[in-house]
Amino acid sequence: DNVNYWLTIWKNTYRNLLKRASPGSLFVCFEDLCRSPRDVLLGLFKLAGLSIEECSAGKKIKAPVNREVKNIEAEIKEEALQIYQNLLTRAQESTMQVQEDV
């Protein structure tokens, strides 16, 4: 496994998602979803006009174990971190939109 290969795949995928997402697209912060799955899902369900009562997905969502990764090329890492920051910004904007719409 070459971490640089997989990080490049991640980077290209999410850069493309940010570029092609329609203006009304909702982004969810993965860390928020793992930290407070029921709260995040509740907002999304309310926005969609659905009841969360029968949803058990929140009980199954868990954060992965973090591990230290070495040998990441600096340029790839910096690009990935910038894309990640852009994703976080979009997720924060989506959170505000959900709160306003609910």
VOSENU-387869 format. One line per 2 residues: number of its first residue (from 1); their letters; for each residue x, y, z of N, C-alpha, C, CB. Coordinates in nm, 3 decimals. Glycine has a CB too. Example, Ala and Ser with C-alpha at 12.3 -4.5 7.8 and 13.67 -1.06 7.14 Angstrom:
2
1) as) 1.319 -0.569 0.780 1.230 -0.450 0.780 1.320 -0.330 0.780 1.131 -0.447 0.905 | 1.285 -0.225 0.708 1.367 -0.106 0.714 1.290 0.003 0.787 1.408 -0.060 0.572
END
This chain:
102
1) dn) 0.083 -0.119 0.000 0.000 0.000 0.000 0.087 0.125 0.000 -0.094 0.000 0.121 | 0.061 0.210 -0.094 0.130 0.337 -0.099 0.031 0.446 -0.060 0.191 0.363 -0.240
3) vn) 0.050 0.506 0.055 -0.043 0.606 0.106 -0.056 0.725 0.012 0.002 0.654 0.244 | 0.048 0.760 -0.059 0.042 0.872 -0.152 -0.054 0.844 -0.268 0.181 0.903 -0.206
5) yw) -0.057 0.719 -0.313 -0.151 0.681 -0.419 -0.295 0.701 -0.370 -0.129 0.532 -0.462 | -0.328 0.648 -0.251 -0.464 0.656 -0.199 -0.501 0.798 -0.162 -0.478 0.565 -0.077
7) lt) -0.407 0.874 -0.112 -0.436 1.014 -0.079 -0.461 1.094 -0.207 -0.320 1.076 0.003 | -0.392 1.062 -0.313 -0.415 1.128 -0.442 -0.554 1.094 -0.494 -0.308 1.086 -0.545
9) iw) -0.597 0.969 -0.480 -0.733 0.930 -0.519 -0.835 1.010 -0.438 -0.755 0.777 -0.498 | -0.814 1.017 -0.306 -0.905 1.093 -0.218 -0.911 1.239 -0.262 -0.858 1.083 -0.070
11) kn) -0.793 1.295 -0.283 -0.779 1.436 -0.321 -0.853 1.465 -0.452 -0.631 1.473 -0.334 | -0.833 1.382 -0.553 -0.897 1.402 -0.682 -1.048 1.385 -0.673 -0.839 1.305 -0.785
13) ty) -1.092 1.290 -0.594 -1.235 1.264 -0.579 -1.304 1.383 -0.514 -1.259 1.138 -0.495 | -1.250 1.430 -0.403 -1.316 1.539 -0.331 -1.298 1.675 -0.398 -1.263 1.546 -0.190
15) rn) -1.189 1.696 -0.468 -1.174 1.819 -0.546 -1.282 1.822 -0.654 -1.030 1.828 -0.609 | -1.303 1.708 -0.719 -1.405 1.698 -0.822 -1.545 1.718 -0.763 -1.397 1.562 -0.893
17) ll) -1.571 1.661 -0.646 -1.700 1.679 -0.580 -1.725 1.826 -0.550 -1.706 1.596 -0.451 | -1.626 1.895 -0.494 -1.641 2.037 -0.464 -1.666 2.118 -0.591 -1.516 2.089 -0.392
19) kr) -1.601 2.080 -0.698 -1.614 2.152 -0.824 -1.751 2.131 -0.888 -1.504 2.109 -0.921 | -1.804 2.009 -0.878 -1.926 1.974 -0.951 -2.054 1.979 -0.868 -1.911 1.839 -1.007
21) as) -2.043 1.995 -0.738 -2.163 1.996 -0.654 -2.251 2.115 -0.688 -2.125 1.998 -0.504 | -2.379 2.089 -0.701 -2.472 2.198 -0.731 -2.481 2.292 -0.611 -2.612 2.144 -0.769
23) pg) -2.520 2.416 -0.631 -2.525 2.514 -0.522 -2.609 2.469 -0.402 -2.579 2.643 -0.574 | -2.713 2.390 -0.421 -2.798 2.346 -0.311 -2.752 2.219 -0.243 -2.935 2.327 -0.361
25) sl) -2.638 2.167 -0.282 -2.589 2.042 -0.223 -2.556 2.061 -0.076 -2.464 1.992 -0.298 | -2.586 1.959 0.004 -2.554 1.962 0.146 -2.430 1.879 0.172 -2.672 1.910 0.230
27) fv) -2.341 1.932 0.251 -2.220 1.861 0.292 -2.230 1.836 0.442 -2.091 1.941 0.256 | -2.184 1.721 0.484 -2.186 1.684 0.626 -2.043 1.662 0.672 -2.273 1.556 0.651
29) cf) -2.009 1.721 0.784 -1.876 1.701 0.842 -1.870 1.560 0.901 -1.845 1.810 0.951 | -1.778 1.480 0.854 -1.764 1.342 0.900 -1.741 1.336 1.051 -1.650 1.273 0.827
31) ed) -1.658 1.425 1.102 -1.627 1.425 1.246 -1.752 1.459 1.328 -1.515 1.525 1.277 | -1.833 1.555 1.280 -1.958 1.587 1.350 -2.053 1.469 1.346 -2.025 1.711 1.287
33) lc) -2.061 1.404 1.232 -2.148 1.287 1.219 -2.106 1.177 1.316 -2.145 1.234 1.075 | -1.977 1.153 1.330 -1.928 1.050 1.422 -1.944 1.091 1.568 -1.781 1.020 1.394
35) rs) -1.928 1.219 1.596 -1.937 1.269 1.733 -2.082 1.275 1.781 -1.873 1.408 1.743 | -2.172 1.319 1.694 -2.313 1.337 1.731 -2.404 1.288 1.618 -2.343 1.486 1.763
37) pr) -2.402 1.157 1.591 -2.476 1.108 1.475 -2.626 1.139 1.480 -2.457 0.960 1.462 | -2.685 1.125 1.596 -2.830 1.148 1.604 -2.864 1.294 1.574 -2.884 1.110 1.744
39) dv) -2.784 1.387 1.626 -2.811 1.529 1.601 -2.798 1.563 1.453 -2.715 1.616 1.683 | -2.693 1.513 1.391 -2.671 1.541 1.248 -2.783 1.479 1.165 -2.533 1.487 1.202
41) ll) -2.814 1.354 1.193 -2.920 1.287 1.118 -3.056 1.352 1.142 -2.926 1.139 1.155 | -3.082 1.397 1.264 -3.208 1.462 1.296 -3.229 1.586 1.208 -3.213 1.501 1.445
43) gl) -3.124 1.667 1.195 -3.134 1.785 1.109 -3.161 1.749 0.965 -3.008 1.866 1.119 | -3.093 1.647 0.915 -3.113 1.604 0.777 -3.252 1.545 0.756 -3.006 1.502 0.737
45) fk) -3.297 1.465 0.851 -3.430 1.405 0.841 -3.538 1.513 0.845 -3.452 1.303 0.955 | -3.524 1.610 0.934 -3.622 1.719 0.941 -3.626 1.797 0.810 -3.589 1.814 1.059
47) la) -3.509 1.825 0.756 -3.502 1.897 0.630 -3.573 1.820 0.518 -3.355 1.923 0.592 | -3.561 1.688 0.522 -3.624 1.604 0.420 -3.770 1.574 0.451 -3.547 1.473 0.407
49) gl) -3.818 1.619 0.567 -3.957 1.594 0.604 -3.981 1.451 0.647 -4.047 1.627 0.490 | -3.880 1.386 0.703 -3.891 1.246 0.746 -3.883 1.236 0.897 -3.781 1.161 0.681
51) si) -3.938 1.128 0.950 -3.928 1.102 1.093 -3.802 1.021 1.120 -4.055 1.027 1.145 | -3.732 1.057 1.225 -3.610 0.985 1.260 -3.639 0.871 1.356 -3.507 1.081 1.322
53) ee) -3.761 0.860 1.403 -3.797 0.762 1.507 -3.759 0.619 1.471 -3.944 0.769 1.534 | -3.775 0.581 1.346 -3.747 0.443 1.306 -3.606 0.423 1.254 -3.846 0.399 1.201
55) cs) -3.526 0.528 1.257 -3.389 0.520 1.205 -3.294 0.474 1.315 -3.344 0.657 1.149 | -3.223 0.367 1.289 -3.125 0.317 1.386 -2.982 0.340 1.338 -3.149 0.168 1.413
57) ag) -2.966 0.409 1.226 -2.832 0.428 1.169 -2.741 0.502 1.264 -2.841 0.503 1.038 | -2.794 0.596 1.340 -2.712 0.674 1.433 -2.640 0.588 1.534 -2.796 0.774 1.503
59) kk) -2.699 0.476 1.568 -2.637 0.385 1.666 -2.520 0.308 1.605 -2.741 0.287 1.720 | -2.515 0.303 1.474 -2.413 0.224 1.406 -2.294 0.307 1.358 -2.474 0.152 1.289
61) ik) -2.305 0.437 1.366 -2.200 0.525 1.314 -2.093 0.543 1.421 -2.258 0.663 1.271 | -1.970 0.508 1.385 -1.858 0.521 1.477 -1.737 0.574 1.401 -1.825 0.386 1.545
63) ap) -1.659 0.654 1.469 -1.538 0.707 1.408 -1.434 0.596 1.395 -1.481 0.825 1.492 | -1.359 0.597 1.287 -1.252 0.498 1.273 -1.139 0.529 1.370 -1.199 0.495 1.127
65) vn) -1.058 0.430 1.394 -0.941 0.449 1.480 -0.837 0.528 1.402 -0.883 0.310 1.527 | -0.786 0.633 1.462 -0.681 0.713 1.398 -0.548 0.643 1.415 -0.675 0.856 1.457
67) re) -0.468 0.652 1.313 -0.333 0.596 1.322 -0.236 0.688 1.250 -0.327 0.452 1.263 | -0.115 0.685 1.296 -0.012 0.770 1.236 0.031 0.711 1.102 0.109 0.785 1.331
69) vk) 0.040 0.798 1.004 0.082 0.756 0.871 0.209 0.832 0.836 -0.031 0.781 0.764 | 0.308 0.758 0.790 0.437 0.819 0.755 0.456 0.818 0.604 0.553 0.744 0.825
71) ni) 0.554 0.889 0.561 0.596 0.891 0.421 0.495 0.955 0.326 0.623 0.751 0.375 | 0.423 1.055 0.377 0.331 1.128 0.289 0.410 1.240 0.223 0.208 1.184 0.368
73) ea) 0.398 1.247 0.091 0.466 1.354 0.018 0.406 1.489 0.058 0.454 1.332 -0.136 | 0.491 1.586 0.086 0.448 1.716 0.138 0.347 1.785 0.047 0.569 1.805 0.158
75) ei) 0.372 1.784 -0.083 0.282 1.852 -0.177 0.143 1.788 -0.176 0.340 1.848 -0.319 | 0.137 1.656 -0.176 0.009 1.585 -0.173 -0.064 1.615 -0.042 0.030 1.432 -0.189
77) ke) 0.011 1.614 0.067 -0.049 1.640 0.198 -0.108 1.781 0.203 0.055 1.623 0.309 | -0.034 1.880 0.156 -0.082 2.019 0.159 -0.207 2.036 0.073 0.027 2.114 0.110
79) ea) -0.207 1.975 -0.045 -0.325 1.984 -0.132 -0.445 1.917 -0.066 -0.296 1.919 -0.269 | -0.423 1.802 -0.005 -0.531 1.730 0.062 -0.586 1.810 0.180 -0.483 1.592 0.110
81) lq) -0.498 1.873 0.256 -0.543 1.954 0.369 -0.625 2.075 0.323 -0.423 2.001 0.451 | -0.587 2.134 0.212 -0.663 2.247 0.158 -0.802 2.202 0.114 -0.588 2.313 0.041
83) iy) -0.809 2.089 0.046 -0.938 2.034 0.004 -1.024 2.001 0.125 -0.919 1.909 -0.084 | -0.961 1.943 0.227 -1.033 1.910 0.351 -1.089 2.037 0.415 -0.939 1.838 0.450
85) qn) -1.012 2.144 0.418 -1.062 2.272 0.473 -1.180 2.324 0.392 -0.950 2.376 0.475 | -1.174 2.309 0.261 -1.286 2.351 0.175 -1.410 2.267 0.204 -1.247 2.339 0.026
87) ll) -1.390 2.137 0.227 -1.503 2.050 0.263 -1.564 2.091 0.397 -1.457 1.902 0.269 | -1.478 2.123 0.494 -1.528 2.168 0.624 -1.608 2.297 0.611 -1.410 2.190 0.722
89) tr) -1.561 2.389 0.528 -1.633 2.514 0.507 -1.770 2.486 0.447 -1.553 2.609 0.415 | -1.775 2.400 0.347 -1.904 2.365 0.286 -1.995 2.296 0.386 -1.883 2.274 0.163
91) aq) -1.940 2.210 0.471 -2.020 2.142 0.573 -2.075 2.243 0.674 -1.936 2.034 0.646 | -1.996 2.341 0.713 -2.043 2.444 0.806 -2.154 2.526 0.742 -1.927 2.535 0.849
93) es) -2.139 2.560 0.616 -2.244 2.633 0.544 -2.371 2.549 0.535 -2.195 2.671 0.402 | -2.356 2.419 0.511 -2.471 2.330 0.504 -2.541 2.320 0.638 -2.429 2.192 0.456
95) tm) -2.462 2.314 0.746 -2.519 2.307 0.880 -2.603 2.430 0.908 -2.409 2.292 0.986 | -2.552 2.546 0.872 -2.628 2.670 0.892 -2.756 2.668 0.809 -2.543 2.792 0.855
97) qv) -2.748 2.616 0.687 -2.865 2.609 0.599 -2.969 2.515 0.658 -2.825 2.562 0.458 | -2.927 2.400 0.711 -3.019 2.305 0.770 -3.087 2.368 0.890 -2.947 2.175 0.811
99) qe) -3.011 2.436 0.974 -3.068 2.499 1.094 -3.169 2.607 1.058 -2.956 2.559 1.181 | -3.142 2.681 0.952 -3.235 2.786 0.908 -3.362 2.726 0.849 -3.169 2.876 0.804
101) dv) -3.350 2.615 0.777 -3.463 2.555 0.709 -3.551 2.470 0.799 -3.414 2.473 0.595 | -3.497 2.429 0.913 -3.573 2.338 1.000 -3.661 2.416 1.094 -3.481 2.248 1.080
END
